[in-house]
Amino acid sequence: MTARGDYAVVIPTMGRDSLAGTLAAFDTGRGPGPREVVLVDDRPDQCEPLPLPRSELPIRVVRSGGRGPAAARNIGWREADAEWVVFLDDDVVPAADWGERIEDDLDVGPDVGACQADIVVPLSTERRPTDGERDTAALADALWITADMAYRREVLSACGGFDEEFRRAFREDADLALRVQAAGWRLVNGARVTSHPARPAGFFASVRAQRGNADNAIMRHKYGKRWRMRIGEGRGRIRRHLAITVAGGTALVASALGARRAAACGGAVWLGLTAEFAARRIAPGPGTPDEVARMLVTSVLIPPAACLHRLRGEVEVRAGTREMPAAVLFDRDDTLVHDVPYNGDPARVRPVSGAREALDRLRVAGIPIGVVSNQSGVARGLLRDEDVAAVNGAVQRLLGPFDIWQWCPHDEDDGCGCRKPKPGLIERAAARLRVLPRSCVVIGDTGADVAAALAAGARAILVPTERTRTEETTRALVEAEVAPTLEAAVARVLRDGRVHAATRRPVRQEVPR
């Protein structure tokens, strides 16, 4: 590939050897190559630099610190600079004509938010597939998986990207797809083809895969009982796994208590259901002794493992479930962007550290966000309305879309009801969002922000800066809340009590040429 298309490729990786094959496919393929390839090294921070093959691709490497695939992809798309972002796994191989076909795939109407590749899983023709190979082969029919999935960058920005509550490479792509569809964009299938080889798996790989049941609990909480249908899946086996586990547990407890008849009944039910489960897994397989042994052992272990992880997921979801605010409103200067007095120059807009990531957490949670800002420079003749609009536009380009903008052009002597510490801006923003002011949270850096919020009946969180007066902080400690950083304030809003590691800035690795 020689020419460059208007798309970037993002590949989260743990440094697997298969990454070389993924990159080589772009070097040898036909058609326009990506504008850039962003490799997100998701190994722990103390690892050596990511080993890379020689390539003609414009590659950048950033480190995410081992925070999981959702966080790694979020770092990647925020680093990328292209209209489209194509997410690839680090073990796939794009077809030789991938670069030609993606031009047509991305030549779609503005209502299309994402386009999925045709995933092909090559299997042996000399024997039937193993259990692990069948699991990989199912990816060919899965909807909206990020083995090869292209999203418009503006769509990712509007929806906040991937939900980092999904810590494993499971369900985070389906969750994003559902949120994108709910926001009004269409998802379509493309013509480009990508191969996803079935990699060798360990003896207990199917047991370890049951961790995904915890993620299924998150999906059910977010999208209701019919969430599987919405992502094109059939009913899961968790009910059967529960029946097997209850039967086995009953047999063990009854035996320990000396209740032989109950133990025998429970044991018989457990044995019959487990045998059916094992037979269902063995029948389509190659029937080799090692595969049969693997199926027999893991069929005993999978049901209780699945139930344990599902229970863990349900407990974690319920523990983290709180009543969320109807909207979060931010002061602009020194809260979201560094303050430049009476700034009318979009080029001087600089976001505060962690602002984008904090806002995206609220977008992922589905909470409307807005800006409420005093701009007295207009009344003083230092700014025009167009200047304020231009700076607001720059803020939005850097930090993503906001649901509402409200700003006051008056000076403090004008006697208006909108200039903070009066509640007018907050009341207007709430009215436009069709929510009650008392159900909103206001985050700012001055006593005026806190006073305006309290006057409107909203919850106030002060994030002090160098220009925040000591008495303002002291008063906020009594009347409202104080958080040390913007991301800490958002973490408090989301009631999880922690700042996600995703707010740390990624570390960039130099790529030798």
C-alpha positions, 0 to 999 in steps of 0.5 A: 500500500502506497497512497494514504486513505483518510483513516487511521488504524488502531491496534491494541496489543500485548506484544504477541508475535502475530502482530508482525503478520498484521502489519506485514499485510498492510505493507504487501497489500493493494490500495491506499494505506492508513494515514497512520497506525497507532499501536497501543502497548497494553502491557504493564509499564515496566515492560521493555519497548514493544518489539516491532518489525521493519515496516513502511507504515507510519506507525506510532506507539503509545503505552496504556499501562495494562488497563485492558482493551477498552482503555487501550482502544480509547487511548488509540482513537484519541491519538488518531487524526483521521475521519475514520478509525479502524480497530483491528486485533493484533492477531488478524490478517487483512486480505491483499485487497483490503486497502482497495475495498475499505475505500468503498466501505467508508464511502457511505452516507453521514448516517452511517457511524460504523462499518464491520469487515467480513471476518473469515476464520480459516479451519482445517479441512482434514478434521473437525474443529476443536472446541477452541477453534469453534469458539473462534469460528463463531466470530465470523457470524458475530455482530460489530466485533472490533477484530476489524471494525471502522468507526467515524471519529465523530461518533466515538467522540459523541458517544465517549468511546468504549466503556472501560468498565469492561476490563476484558476483551469481551462485550466492550465492542457490543456495548459501544455498538448498541450505544452508537445505534441508540444515538441514531447512527446506522452500523453496516457490513462492508466488503473488505475481508479480514482473516482471524486465525484460530490460535492454540488454546491451553487445556483450561482456556474454556474455563478461564473464558467463563470470566465473561459471565461477569461482563454479561451481568453488566450488559443485562444491567445496561440493556435489559433481559433481551440484550442478547437478541439486540446483539444477534446472539441466542440464549446463553447457557447460564440457566443450565449451568445454574441447574448443574451447579445446584444439583452438584451442590445439593448432592455434596451437602446432602452427602455431608449431612448423611441424607443418602437419598437426597444425595443420590438424587442430586448426584444423578441429576448432576451426572445426567446434565453434565454428561449431556453438556460434555456430549454436546461439546464432544460431538462436533469435535475431532474426537481425539483422546486429548480433546475428549479428555479436555471436554470431560474435565472442563465440562465439570468445571465450567458450570460452577465457574460460570455461575461464580463469575456471573454472581461476581458480576451481579454483585459488582453491578449492584454495588456500583449502581447509584442514582445518577444526576440528570446532567453535569454542568461545567464552568469553562475557564480553569475547569475544562480549559486553562484560563486565558483572560478574555480569550477570543483566540481559538488557538490559545485553548488548552484543555486541563489535564484529564478533561477529555477522559473525564468527559468521556466517562460521563458520555459513556454513562449516558449523562448529558453534559454542558457548559455554563460560563461567565464571559463579561469580556463581551460587555466590556468590549474586549470580546465579540459574540463571534469570538466567544463562539469561536473559542467554544468551538475550539473547546468542543473540537478538543474535548468532544460534543456538549449537550448544552452551552450557556454563557452570560455576556454581562458585567457584574454591574449589569444586574442580570440574573444569569451571571454567576453567582446568580442561578440563571445560567444553570436554570436555563441549561436545565430547562433546555435539557428538560431536567430539574436544576436540583437533579444537576451537578455543577463543577467549577473552580470558583465560589461563584460557581458553587453559589450559583449551583446552590442558588439553583438547588443543584449539587456543587463540586469545587475543583480549586486552582491557583486562582481559587481563594482560600475562603472559597475553598473553606466555604465549599467544604462546608456548603458543598463538596471539594475535589482535588482534580476534575477527574476526581470530581467526575469519579465522585459524580459517578459514585465509584469513589476512584479515578480511573487509570485511563485518565493518566496520559499515555506514554509514547514510544519512539518507532525506529525507521 
